Amino acid sequence: MPQFSIECGEDKPVTAARKFIHSEGIAPPALLLVKRNEHTTDRYFWAEKGLFGAQYVEENHFLFPSLKVSDEESDELPVVAQTR
């Protein structure tokens, strides 16, 4: 899945993400990391249904069919430890 890192500048993070998606013509699904300042980065998931906060998508992944991977694709994916 494509991932993009941008800075929000003068805009709110969600507005910066929407503007970037529109200006670059990004097709879903995609992950956008929007840097608010040097300490804070907001994460958004661009799906067929719209733009969502990544935490919402993680908690409700079953609502997003584009996150499902086939058995062949899952064999190719690296295992990543998630820390909180």
PDB file of N, CA, C and O in Angstrom:
ATOM      1  N   MET A   1       0.841  -1.163   0.000  1.00  0.00           N
ATOM      2  CA  MET A   1       0.000   0.000   0.000  1.00  0.00           C
ATOM      3  C   MET A   1       0.894   1.238   0.000  1.00  0.00           C
ATOM      4  O   MET A   1       1.842   1.315   0.782  1.00  0.00           O
ATOM      5  N   PRO A   2       0.607   2.189  -0.856  1.00  0.00           N
ATOM      6  CA  PRO A   2       1.420   3.416  -0.899  1.00  0.00           C
ATOM      7  C   PRO A   2       1.334   4.201   0.413  1.00  0.00           C
ATOM      8  O   PRO A   2       0.290   4.234   1.066  1.00  0.00           O
ATOM      9  N   GLN A   3       2.431   4.818   0.777  1.00  0.00           N
ATOM     10  CA  GLN A   3       2.487   5.641   1.982  1.00  0.00           C
ATOM     11  C   GLN A   3       3.121   6.975   1.615  1.00  0.00           C
ATOM     12  O   GLN A   3       4.135   7.018   0.918  1.00  0.00           O
ATOM     13  N   PHE A   4       2.522   8.062   2.087  1.00  0.00           N
ATOM     14  CA  PHE A   4       3.005   9.401   1.782  1.00  0.00           C
ATOM     15  C   PHE A   4       3.234  10.171   3.068  1.00  0.00           C
ATOM     16  O   PHE A   4       2.410  10.110   3.981  1.00  0.00           O
ATOM     17  N   SER A   5       4.335  10.890   3.153  1.00  0.00           N
ATOM     18  CA  SER A   5       4.641  11.737   4.305  1.00  0.00           C
ATOM     19  C   SER A   5       4.629  13.179   3.837  1.00  0.00           C
ATOM     20  O   SER A   5       5.344  13.551   2.907  1.00  0.00           O
ATOM     21  N   ILE A   6       3.798  13.994   4.499  1.00  0.00           N
ATOM     22  CA  ILE A   6       3.694  15.403   4.133  1.00  0.00           C
ATOM     23  C   ILE A   6       3.699  16.253   5.405  1.00  0.00           C
ATOM     24  O   ILE A   6       3.561  15.735   6.513  1.00  0.00           O
ATOM     25  N   GLU A   7       3.859  17.549   5.228  1.00  0.00           N
ATOM     26  CA  GLU A   7       3.747  18.491   6.341  1.00  0.00           C
ATOM     27  C   GLU A   7       2.483  19.299   6.137  1.00  0.00           C
ATOM     28  O   GLU A   7       2.108  19.594   5.003  1.00  0.00           O
ATOM     29  N   CYS A   8       1.812  19.664   7.242  1.00  0.00           N
ATOM     30  CA  CYS A   8       0.524  20.339   7.093  1.00  0.00           C
ATOM     31  C   CYS A   8       0.657  21.841   6.843  1.00  0.00           C
ATOM     32  O   CYS A   8      -0.280  22.462   6.339  1.00  0.00           O
ATOM     33  N   GLY A   9       1.783  22.427   7.180  1.00  0.00           N
ATOM     34  CA  GLY A   9       1.953  23.861   6.949  1.00  0.00           C
ATOM     35  C   GLY A   9       0.923  24.656   7.736  1.00  0.00           C
ATOM     36  O   GLY A   9       0.760  24.448   8.938  1.00  0.00           O
ATOM     37  N   GLU A  10       0.230  25.564   7.064  1.00  0.00           N
ATOM     38  CA  GLU A  10      -0.770  26.426   7.711  1.00  0.00           C
ATOM     39  C   GLU A  10      -2.116  25.726   7.892  1.00  0.00           C
ATOM     40  O   GLU A  10      -2.948  26.176   8.681  1.00  0.00           O
ATOM     41  N   ASP A  11      -2.335  24.624   7.163  1.00  0.00           N
ATOM     42  CA  ASP A  11      -3.617  23.921   7.211  1.00  0.00           C
ATOM     43  C   ASP A  11      -3.699  22.995   8.414  1.00  0.00           C
ATOM     44  O   ASP A  11      -2.687  22.635   9.016  1.00  0.00           O
ATOM     45  N   LYS A  12      -4.941  22.615   8.752  1.00  0.00           N
ATOM     46  CA  LYS A  12      -5.132  21.550   9.725  1.00  0.00           C
ATOM     47  C   LYS A  12      -4.664  20.261   9.053  1.00  0.00           C
ATOM     48  O   LYS A  12      -4.712  20.159   7.827  1.00  0.00           O
ATOM     49  N   PRO A  13      -4.211  19.275   9.830  1.00  0.00           N
ATOM     50  CA  PRO A  13      -3.686  18.044   9.233  1.00  0.00           C
ATOM     51  C   PRO A  13      -4.650  17.362   8.260  1.00  0.00           C
ATOM     52  O   PRO A  13      -4.231  16.936   7.184  1.00  0.00           O
ATOM     53  N   VAL A  14      -5.920  17.251   8.614  1.00  0.00           N
ATOM     54  CA  VAL A  14      -6.874  16.576   7.726  1.00  0.00           C
ATOM     55  C   VAL A  14      -7.077  17.367   6.434  1.00  0.00           C
ATOM     56  O   VAL A  14      -7.258  16.779   5.367  1.00  0.00           O
ATOM     57  N   THR A  15      -7.048  18.690   6.527  1.00  0.00           N
ATOM     58  CA  THR A  15      -7.180  19.531   5.334  1.00  0.00           C
ATOM     59  C   THR A  15      -5.954  19.365   4.441  1.00  0.00           C
ATOM     60  O   THR A  15      -6.080  19.270   3.221  1.00  0.00           O
ATOM     61  N   ALA A  16      -4.777  19.331   5.046  1.00  0.00           N
ATOM     62  CA  ALA A  16      -3.547  19.124   4.274  1.00  0.00           C
ATOM     63  C   ALA A  16      -3.585  17.775   3.570  1.00  0.00           C
ATOM     64  O   ALA A  16      -3.175  17.668   2.414  1.00  0.00           O
ATOM     65  N   ALA A  17      -4.073  16.743   4.254  1.00  0.00           N
ATOM     66  CA  ALA A  17      -4.169  15.411   3.648  1.00  0.00           C
ATOM     67  C   ALA A  17      -5.129  15.434   2.459  1.00  0.00           C
ATOM     68  O   ALA A  17      -4.812  14.899   1.397  1.00  0.00           O
ATOM     69  N   ARG A  18      -6.288  16.044   2.630  1.00  0.00           N
ATOM     70  CA  ARG A  18      -7.275  16.115   1.534  1.00  0.00           C
ATOM     71  C   ARG A  18      -6.729  16.884   0.337  1.00  0.00           C
ATOM     72  O   ARG A  18      -6.909  16.464  -0.806  1.00  0.00           O
ATOM     73  N   LYS A  19      -6.060  18.011   0.594  1.00  0.00           N
ATOM     74  CA  LYS A  19      -5.480  18.799  -0.498  1.00  0.00           C
ATOM     75  C   LYS A  19      -4.413  17.993  -1.241  1.00  0.00           C
ATOM     76  O   LYS A  19      -4.345  18.029  -2.470  1.00  0.00           O
ATOM     77  N   PHE A  20      -3.584  17.271  -0.494  1.00  0.00           N
ATOM     78  CA  PHE A  20      -2.521  16.476  -1.107  1.00  0.00           C
ATOM     79  C   PHE A  20      -3.117  15.362  -1.969  1.00  0.00           C
ATOM     80  O   PHE A  20      -2.664  15.138  -3.091  1.00  0.00           O
ATOM     81  N   ILE A  21      -4.115  14.676  -1.457  1.00  0.00           N
ATOM     82  CA  ILE A  21      -4.784  13.609  -2.212  1.00  0.00           C
ATOM     83  C   ILE A  21      -5.343  14.164  -3.514  1.00  0.00           C
ATOM     84  O   ILE A  21      -5.179  13.563  -4.576  1.00  0.00           O
ATOM     85  N   HIS A  22      -6.001  15.311  -3.426  1.00  0.00           N
ATOM     86  CA  HIS A  22      -6.600  15.925  -4.621  1.00  0.00           C
ATOM     87  C   HIS A  22      -5.532  16.394  -5.609  1.00  0.00           C
ATOM     88  O   HIS A  22      -5.635  16.129  -6.806  1.00  0.00           O
ATOM     89  N   SER A  23      -4.513  17.085  -5.114  1.00  0.00           N
ATOM     90  CA  SER A  23      -3.504  17.640  -6.020  1.00  0.00           C
ATOM     91  C   SER A  23      -2.662  16.561  -6.699  1.00  0.00           C
ATOM     92  O   SER A  23      -2.240  16.731  -7.843  1.00  0.00           O
ATOM     93  N   GLU A  24      -2.416  15.451  -5.997  1.00  0.00           N
ATOM     94  CA  GLU A  24      -1.581  14.383  -6.548  1.00  0.00           C
ATOM     95  C   GLU A  24      -2.396  13.292  -7.240  1.00  0.00           C
ATOM     96  O   GLU A  24      -1.830  12.408  -7.883  1.00  0.00           O
ATOM     97  N   GLY A  25      -3.724  13.350  -7.111  1.00  0.00           N
ATOM     98  CA  GLY A  25      -4.579  12.346  -7.741  1.00  0.00           C
ATOM     99  C   GLY A  25      -4.355  10.947  -7.185  1.00  0.00           C
ATOM    100  O   GLY A  25      -4.324   9.973  -7.937  1.00  0.00           O
ATOM    101  N   ILE A  26      -4.201  10.848  -5.889  1.00  0.00           N
ATOM    102  CA  ILE A  26      -3.905   9.563  -5.248  1.00  0.00           C
ATOM    103  C   ILE A  26      -5.144   8.686  -5.215  1.00  0.00           C
ATOM    104  O   ILE A  26      -6.212   9.114  -4.777  1.00  0.00           O
ATOM    105  N   ALA A  27      -4.992   7.467  -5.678  1.00  0.00           N
ATOM    106  CA  ALA A  27      -6.086   6.493  -5.664  1.00  0.00           C
ATOM    107  C   ALA A  27      -6.013   5.680  -4.376  1.00  0.00           C
ATOM    108  O   ALA A  27      -4.920   5.346  -3.917  1.00  0.00           O
ATOM    109  N   PRO A  28      -7.162   5.359  -3.790  1.00  0.00           N
ATOM    110  CA  PRO A  28      -7.154   4.529  -2.585  1.00  0.00           C
ATOM    111  C   PRO A  28      -6.807   3.083  -2.912  1.00  0.00           C
ATOM    112  O   PRO A  28      -7.029   2.653  -4.044  1.00  0.00           O
ATOM    113  N   PRO A  29      -6.284   2.335  -1.989  1.00  0.00           N
ATOM    114  CA  PRO A  29      -5.959   2.709  -0.614  1.00  0.00           C
ATOM    115  C   PRO A  29      -4.567   3.321  -0.512  1.00  0.00           C
ATOM    116  O   PRO A  29      -3.680   3.037  -1.317  1.00  0.00           O
ATOM    117  N   ALA A  30      -4.402   4.160   0.489  1.00  0.00           N
ATOM    118  CA  ALA A  30      -3.103   4.779   0.753  1.00  0.00           C
ATOM    119  C   ALA A  30      -3.055   5.231   2.208  1.00  0.00           C
ATOM    120  O   ALA A  30      -4.090   5.486   2.824  1.00  0.00           O
ATOM    121  N   LEU A  31      -1.855   5.325   2.744  1.00  0.00           N
ATOM    122  CA  LEU A  31      -1.643   5.810   4.096  1.00  0.00           C
ATOM    123  C   LEU A  31      -0.931   7.154   3.997  1.00  0.00           C
ATOM    124  O   LEU A  31       0.060   7.292   3.279  1.00  0.00           O
ATOM    125  N   LEU A  32      -1.446   8.142   4.726  1.00  0.00           N
ATOM    126  CA  LEU A  32      -0.823   9.470   4.729  1.00  0.00           C
ATOM    127  C   LEU A  32      -0.365   9.813   6.131  1.00  0.00           C
ATOM    128  O   LEU A  32      -1.135   9.734   7.088  1.00  0.00           O
ATOM    129  N   LEU A  33       0.892  10.193   6.242  1.00  0.00           N
ATOM    130  CA  LEU A  33       1.460  10.645   7.510  1.00  0.00           C
ATOM    131  C   LEU A  33       1.621  12.151   7.395  1.00  0.00           C
ATOM    132  O   LEU A  33       2.395  12.634   6.569  1.00  0.00           O
ATOM    133  N   VAL A  34       0.890  12.899   8.226  1.00  0.00           N
ATOM    134  CA  VAL A  34       0.883  14.359   8.143  1.00  0.00           C
ATOM    135  C   VAL A  34       1.567  14.917   9.384  1.00  0.00           C
ATOM    136  O   VAL A  34       1.069  14.780  10.501  1.00  0.00           O
ATOM    137  N   LYS A  35       2.713  15.548   9.168  1.00  0.00           N
ATOM    138  CA  LYS A  35       3.487  16.099  10.273  1.00  0.00           C
ATOM    139  C   LYS A  35       2.927  17.458  10.668  1.00  0.00           C
ATOM    140  O   LYS A  35       2.887  18.389   9.864  1.00  0.00           O
ATOM    141  N   ARG A  36       2.490  17.556  11.935  1.00  0.00           N
ATOM    142  CA  ARG A  36       1.960  18.814  12.467  1.00  0.00           C
ATOM    143  C   ARG A  36       3.094  19.711  12.952  1.00  0.00           C
ATOM    144  O   ARG A  36       3.130  20.908  12.666  1.00  0.00           O
ATOM    145  N   ASN A  37       4.004  19.113  13.680  1.00  0.00           N
ATOM    146  CA  ASN A  37       5.194  19.817  14.178  1.00  0.00           C
ATOM    147  C   ASN A  37       6.280  18.764  14.381  1.00  0.00           C
ATOM    148  O   ASN A  37       6.101  17.611  13.988  1.00  0.00           O
ATOM    149  N   GLU A  38       7.386  19.140  14.980  1.00  0.00           N
ATOM    150  CA  GLU A  38       8.488  18.186  15.089  1.00  0.00           C
ATOM    151  C   GLU A  38       8.181  17.011  16.003  1.00  0.00           C
ATOM    152  O   GLU A  38       8.896  16.009  15.976  1.00  0.00           O
ATOM    153  N   HIS A  39       7.123  17.114  16.817  1.00  0.00           N
ATOM    154  CA  HIS A  39       6.797  16.048  17.760  1.00  0.00           C
ATOM    155  C   HIS A  39       5.522  15.286  17.427  1.00  0.00           C
ATOM    156  O   HIS A  39       5.291  14.214  17.985  1.00  0.00           O
ATOM    157  N   THR A  40       4.699  15.805  16.542  1.00  0.00           N
ATOM    158  CA  THR A  40       3.383  15.215  16.302  1.00  0.00           C
ATOM    159  C   THR A  40       3.142  14.917  14.830  1.00  0.00           C
ATOM    160  O   THR A  40       3.302  15.783  13.971  1.00  0.00           O
ATOM    161  N   THR A  41       2.754  13.679  14.555  1.00  0.00           N
ATOM    162  CA  THR A  41       2.395  13.260  13.207  1.00  0.00           C
ATOM    163  C   THR A  41       1.039  12.569  13.270  1.00  0.00           C
ATOM    164  O   THR A  41       0.850  11.639  14.055  1.00  0.00           O
ATOM    165  N   ASP A  42       0.102  13.014  12.455  1.00  0.00           N
ATOM    166  CA  ASP A  42      -1.215  12.391  12.372  1.00  0.00           C
ATOM    167  C   ASP A  42      -1.207  11.401  11.221  1.00  0.00           C
ATOM    168  O   ASP A  42      -0.588  11.639  10.184  1.00  0.00           O
ATOM    169  N   ARG A  43      -1.907  10.279  11.417  1.00  0.00           N
ATOM    170  CA  ARG A  43      -1.959   9.243  10.392  1.00  0.00           C
ATOM    171  C   ARG A  43      -3.387   9.131   9.861  1.00  0.00           C
ATOM    172  O   ARG A  43      -4.348   9.110  10.630  1.00  0.00           O
ATOM    173  N   TYR A  44      -3.509   9.060   8.525  1.00  0.00           N
ATOM    174  CA  TYR A  44      -4.810   8.930   7.878  1.00  0.00           C
ATOM    175  C   TYR A  44      -4.771   7.803   6.862  1.00  0.00           C
ATOM    176  O   TYR A  44      -3.745   7.529   6.240  1.00  0.00           O
ATOM    177  N   PHE A  45      -5.923   7.156   6.712  1.00  0.00           N
ATOM    178  CA  PHE A  45      -6.072   6.096   5.722  1.00  0.00           C
ATOM    179  C   PHE A  45      -7.042   6.584   4.656  1.00  0.00           C
ATOM    180  O   PHE A  45      -8.189   6.919   4.954  1.00  0.00           O
ATOM    181  N   TRP A  46      -6.578   6.623   3.413  1.00  0.00           N
ATOM    182  CA  TRP A  46      -7.388   7.030   2.262  1.00  0.00           C
ATOM    183  C   TRP A  46      -7.990   5.758   1.692  1.00  0.00           C
ATOM    184  O   TRP A  46      -7.284   4.944   1.096  1.00  0.00           O
ATOM    185  N   ALA A  47      -9.295   5.583   1.873  1.00  0.00           N
ATOM    186  CA  ALA A  47     -10.004   4.381   1.446  1.00  0.00           C
ATOM    187  C   ALA A  47     -11.021   4.733   0.372  1.00  0.00           C
ATOM    188  O   ALA A  47     -11.253   5.906   0.076  1.00  0.00           O
ATOM    189  N   GLU A  48     -11.622   3.703  -0.204  1.00  0.00           N
ATOM    190  CA  GLU A  48     -12.666   3.911  -1.205  1.00  0.00           C
ATOM    191  C   GLU A  48     -13.826   4.714  -0.622  1.00  0.00           C
ATOM    192  O   GLU A  48     -14.518   5.432  -1.344  1.00  0.00           O
ATOM    193  N   LYS A  49     -14.035   4.587   0.687  1.00  0.00           N
ATOM    194  CA  LYS A  49     -15.151   5.251   1.365  1.00  0.00           C
ATOM    195  C   LYS A  49     -14.819   6.664   1.824  1.00  0.00           C
ATOM    196  O   LYS A  49     -15.709   7.381   2.281  1.00  0.00           O
ATOM    197  N   GLY A  50     -13.562   7.081   1.713  1.00  0.00           N
ATOM    198  CA  GLY A  50     -13.168   8.422   2.142  1.00  0.00           C
ATOM    199  C   GLY A  50     -11.889   8.409   2.957  1.00  0.00           C
ATOM    200  O   GLY A  50     -11.131   7.440   2.935  1.00  0.00           O
ATOM    201  N   LEU A  51     -11.661   9.497   3.678  1.00  0.00           N
ATOM    202  CA  LEU A  51     -10.453   9.676   4.479  1.00  0.00           C
ATOM    203  C   LEU A  51     -10.793   9.420   5.948  1.00  0.00           C
ATOM    204  O   LEU A  51     -11.745   9.990   6.481  1.00  0.00           O
ATOM    205  N   PHE A  52     -10.014   8.565   6.592  1.00  0.00           N
ATOM    206  CA  PHE A  52     -10.275   8.178   7.972  1.00  0.00           C
ATOM    207  C   PHE A  52      -9.005   8.273   8.798  1.00  0.00           C
ATOM    208  O   PHE A  52      -7.902   8.101   8.279  1.00  0.00           O
ATOM    209  N   GLY A  53      -9.165   8.547  10.083  1.00  0.00           N
ATOM    210  CA  GLY A  53      -8.042   8.485  10.999  1.00  0.00           C
ATOM    211  C   GLY A  53      -7.545   7.054  11.069  1.00  0.00           C
ATOM    212  O   GLY A  53      -8.352   6.125  11.118  1.00  0.00           O
ATOM    213  N   ALA A  54      -6.248   6.859  11.074  1.00  0.00           N
ATOM    214  CA  ALA A  54      -5.677   5.513  11.046  1.00  0.00           C
ATOM    215  C   ALA A  54      -6.055   4.704  12.280  1.00  0.00           C
ATOM    216  O   ALA A  54      -6.230   3.490  12.183  1.00  0.00           O
ATOM    217  N   GLN A  55      -6.184   5.342  13.431  1.00  0.00           N
ATOM    218  CA  GLN A  55      -6.553   4.598  14.635  1.00  0.00           C
ATOM    219  C   GLN A  55      -7.955   4.009  14.490  1.00  0.00           C
ATOM    220  O   GLN A  55      -8.188   2.867  14.888  1.00  0.00           O
ATOM    221  N   TYR A  56      -8.889   4.772  13.928  1.00  0.00           N
ATOM    222  CA  TYR A  56     -10.242   4.266  13.688  1.00  0.00           C
ATOM    223  C   TYR A  56     -10.190   3.055  12.763  1.00  0.00           C
ATOM    224  O   TYR A  56     -10.871   2.057  12.996  1.00  0.00           O
ATOM    225  N   VAL A  57      -9.386   3.148  11.723  1.00  0.00           N
ATOM    226  CA  VAL A  57      -9.273   2.051  10.761  1.00  0.00           C
ATOM    227  C   VAL A  57      -8.664   0.815  11.426  1.00  0.00           C
ATOM    228  O   VAL A  57      -9.118  -0.303  11.180  1.00  0.00           O
ATOM    229  N   GLU A  58      -7.644   1.002  12.263  1.00  0.00           N
ATOM    230  CA  GLU A  58      -7.042  -0.124  12.962  1.00  0.00           C
ATOM    231  C   GLU A  58      -8.061  -0.819  13.857  1.00  0.00           C
ATOM    232  O   GLU A  58      -8.098  -2.048  13.926  1.00  0.00           O
ATOM    233  N   GLU A  59      -8.890  -0.030  14.542  1.00  0.00           N
ATOM    234  CA  GLU A  59      -9.878  -0.602  15.454  1.00  0.00           C
ATOM    235  C   GLU A  59     -11.066  -1.220  14.720  1.00  0.00           C
ATOM    236  O   GLU A  59     -11.742  -2.089  15.270  1.00  0.00           O
ATOM    237  N   ASN A  60     -11.325  -0.791  13.502  1.00  0.00           N
ATOM    238  CA  ASN A  60     -12.486  -1.254  12.729  1.00  0.00           C
ATOM    239  C   ASN A  60     -12.066  -1.792  11.371  1.00  0.00           C
ATOM    240  O   ASN A  60     -12.760  -1.572  10.378  1.00  0.00           O
ATOM    241  N   HIS A  61     -10.946  -2.487  11.314  1.00  0.00           N
ATOM    242  CA  HIS A  61     -10.369  -2.961  10.055  1.00  0.00           C
ATOM    243  C   HIS A  61     -11.345  -3.798   9.234  1.00  0.00           C
ATOM    244  O   HIS A  61     -11.236  -3.844   8.009  1.00  0.00           O
ATOM    245  N   PHE A  62     -12.286  -4.454   9.883  1.00  0.00           N
ATOM    246  CA  PHE A  62     -13.256  -5.298   9.174  1.00  0.00           C
ATOM    247  C   PHE A  62     -14.179  -4.482   8.272  1.00  0.00           C
ATOM    248  O   PHE A  62     -14.820  -5.042   7.382  1.00  0.00           O
ATOM    249  N   LEU A  63     -14.257  -3.175   8.484  1.00  0.00           N
ATOM    250  CA  LEU A  63     -15.090  -2.302   7.648  1.00  0.00           C
ATOM    251  C   LEU A  63     -14.395  -1.873   6.359  1.00  0.00           C
ATOM    252  O   LEU A  63     -15.006  -1.223   5.511  1.00  0.00           O
ATOM    253  N   PHE A  64     -13.122  -2.235   6.211  1.00  0.00           N
ATOM    254  CA  PHE A  64     -12.321  -1.759   5.092  1.00  0.00           C
ATOM    255  C   PHE A  64     -11.800  -2.935   4.273  1.00  0.00           C
ATOM    256  O   PHE A  64     -10.730  -3.469   4.562  1.00  0.00           O
ATOM    257  N   PRO A  65     -12.562  -3.342   3.243  1.00  0.00           N
ATOM    258  CA  PRO A  65     -12.159  -4.507   2.448  1.00  0.00           C
ATOM    259  C   PRO A  65     -10.815  -4.345   1.752  1.00  0.00           C
ATOM    260  O   PRO A  65     -10.167  -5.350   1.457  1.00  0.00           O
ATOM    261  N   SER A  66     -10.371  -3.126   1.479  1.00  0.00           N
ATOM    262  CA  SER A  66      -9.095  -2.942   0.794  1.00  0.00           C
ATOM    263  C   SER A  66      -7.912  -3.332   1.673  1.00  0.00           C
ATOM    264  O   SER A  66      -6.792  -3.439   1.175  1.00  0.00           O
ATOM    265  N   LEU A  67      -8.134  -3.547   2.965  1.00  0.00           N
ATOM    266  CA  LEU A  67      -7.056  -3.979   3.854  1.00  0.00           C
ATOM    267  C   LEU A  67      -6.883  -5.486   3.863  1.00  0.00           C
ATOM    268  O   LEU A  67      -5.889  -5.993   4.384  1.00  0.00           O
ATOM    269  N   LYS A  68      -7.831  -6.204   3.297  1.00  0.00           N
ATOM    270  CA  LYS A  68      -7.730  -7.659   3.259  1.00  0.00           C
ATOM    271  C   LYS A  68      -6.687  -8.064   2.231  1.00  0.00           C
ATOM    272  O   LYS A  68      -6.608  -7.490   1.145  1.00  0.00           O
ATOM    273  N   VAL A  69      -5.883  -9.066   2.593  1.00  0.00           N
ATOM    274  CA  VAL A  69      -4.872  -9.582   1.673  1.00  0.00           C
ATOM    275  C   VAL A  69      -5.161 -11.050   1.404  1.00  0.00           C
ATOM    276  O   VAL A  69      -5.679 -11.767   2.261  1.00  0.00           O
ATOM    277  N   SER A  70      -4.821 -11.477   0.212  1.00  0.00           N
ATOM    278  CA  SER A  70      -5.005 -12.885  -0.130  1.00  0.00           C
ATOM    279  C   SER A  70      -3.923 -13.712   0.544  1.00  0.00           C
ATOM    280  O   SER A  70      -2.949 -13.164   1.060  1.00  0.00           O
ATOM    281  N   ASP A  71      -4.089 -15.021   0.542  1.00  0.00           N
ATOM    282  CA  ASP A  71      -3.095 -15.914   1.143  1.00  0.00           C
ATOM    283  C   ASP A  71      -1.737 -15.771   0.459  1.00  0.00           C
ATOM    284  O   ASP A  71      -0.701 -15.825   1.121  1.00  0.00           O
ATOM    285  N   GLU A  72      -1.737 -15.587  -0.875  1.00  0.00           N
ATOM    286  CA  GLU A  72      -0.473 -15.433  -1.601  1.00  0.00           C
ATOM    287  C   GLU A  72       0.249 -14.161  -1.165  1.00  0.00           C
ATOM    288  O   GLU A  72       1.466 -14.169  -0.975  1.00  0.00           O
ATOM    289  N   GLU A  73      -0.507 -13.057  -1.003  1.00  0.00           N
ATOM    290  CA  GLU A  73       0.105 -11.790  -0.612  1.00  0.00           C
ATOM    291  C   GLU A  73       0.602 -11.846   0.822  1.00  0.00           C
ATOM    292  O   GLU A  73       1.651 -11.280   1.129  1.00  0.00           O
ATOM    293  N   SER A  74      -0.133 -12.522   1.712  1.00  0.00           N
ATOM    294  CA  SER A  74       0.278 -12.559   3.114  1.00  0.00           C
ATOM    295  C   SER A  74       1.584 -13.325   3.286  1.00  0.00           C
ATOM    296  O   SER A  74       2.330 -13.060   4.229  1.00  0.00           O
ATOM    297  N   ASP A  75       1.875 -14.277   2.388  1.00  0.00           N
ATOM    298  CA  ASP A  75       3.151 -14.997   2.451  1.00  0.00           C
ATOM    299  C   ASP A  75       4.322 -14.077   2.126  1.00  0.00           C
ATOM    300  O   ASP A  75       5.451 -14.332   2.544  1.00  0.00           O
ATOM    301  N   GLU A  76       4.053 -13.006   1.378  1.00  0.00           N
ATOM    302  CA  GLU A  76       5.111 -12.092   0.965  1.00  0.00           C
ATOM    303  C   GLU A  76       5.319 -10.950   1.954  1.00  0.00           C
ATOM    304  O   GLU A  76       6.338 -10.263   1.887  1.00  0.00           O
ATOM    305  N   LEU A  77       4.367 -10.730   2.879  1.00  0.00           N
ATOM    306  CA  LEU A  77       4.445  -9.607   3.787  1.00  0.00           C
ATOM    307  C   LEU A  77       5.410  -9.901   4.928  1.00  0.00           C
ATOM    308  O   LEU A  77       5.388 -11.001   5.480  1.00  0.00           O
ATOM    309  N   PRO A  78       6.261  -8.934   5.293  1.00  0.00           N
ATOM    310  CA  PRO A  78       7.161  -9.142   6.419  1.00  0.00           C
ATOM    311  C   PRO A  78       6.394  -9.056   7.743  1.00  0.00           C
ATOM    312  O   PRO A  78       5.368  -8.382   7.828  1.00  0.00           O
ATOM    313  N   VAL A  79       6.887  -9.730   8.754  1.00  0.00           N
ATOM    314  CA  VAL A  79       6.282  -9.668  10.068  1.00  0.00           C
ATOM    315  C   VAL A  79       6.828  -8.428  10.759  1.00  0.00           C
ATOM    316  O   VAL A  79       8.041  -8.224  10.814  1.00  0.00           O
ATOM    317  N   VAL A  80       5.927  -7.599  11.287  1.00  0.00           N
ATOM    318  CA  VAL A  80       6.335  -6.346  11.929  1.00  0.00           C
ATOM    319  C   VAL A  80       5.783  -6.335  13.336  1.00  0.00           C
ATOM    320  O   VAL A  80       4.584  -6.534  13.538  1.00  0.00           O
ATOM    321  N   ALA A  81       6.648  -6.105  14.315  1.00  0.00           N
ATOM    322  CA  ALA A  81       6.204  -6.002  15.706  1.00  0.00           C
ATOM    323  C   ALA A  81       5.593  -4.622  15.898  1.00  0.00           C
ATOM    324  O   ALA A  81       6.135  -3.621  15.431  1.00  0.00           O
ATOM    325  N   GLN A  82       4.459  -4.580  16.591  1.00  0.00           N
ATOM    326  CA  GLN A  82       3.790  -3.297  16.824  1.00  0.00           C
ATOM    327  C   GLN A  82       3.920  -2.953  18.292  1.00  0.00           C
ATOM    328  O   GLN A  82       3.584  -3.760  19.159  1.00  0.00           O
ATOM    329  N   THR A  83       4.407  -1.756  18.572  1.00  0.00           N
ATOM    330  CA  THR A  83       4.551  -1.305  19.955  1.00  0.00           C
ATOM    331  C   THR A  83       3.595  -0.163  20.205  1.00  0.00           C
ATOM    332  O   THR A  83       3.251   0.590  19.294  1.00  0.00           O
ATOM    333  N   ARG A  84       3.176  -0.045  21.433  1.00  0.00           N
ATOM    334  CA  ARG A  84       2.265   1.064  21.807  1.00  0.00           C
ATOM    335  C   ARG A  84       2.814   1.796  22.992  1.00  0.00           C
ATOM    336  O   ARG A  84       2.204   2.757  23.461  1.00  0.00           O
TER     337      ARG A  84
END
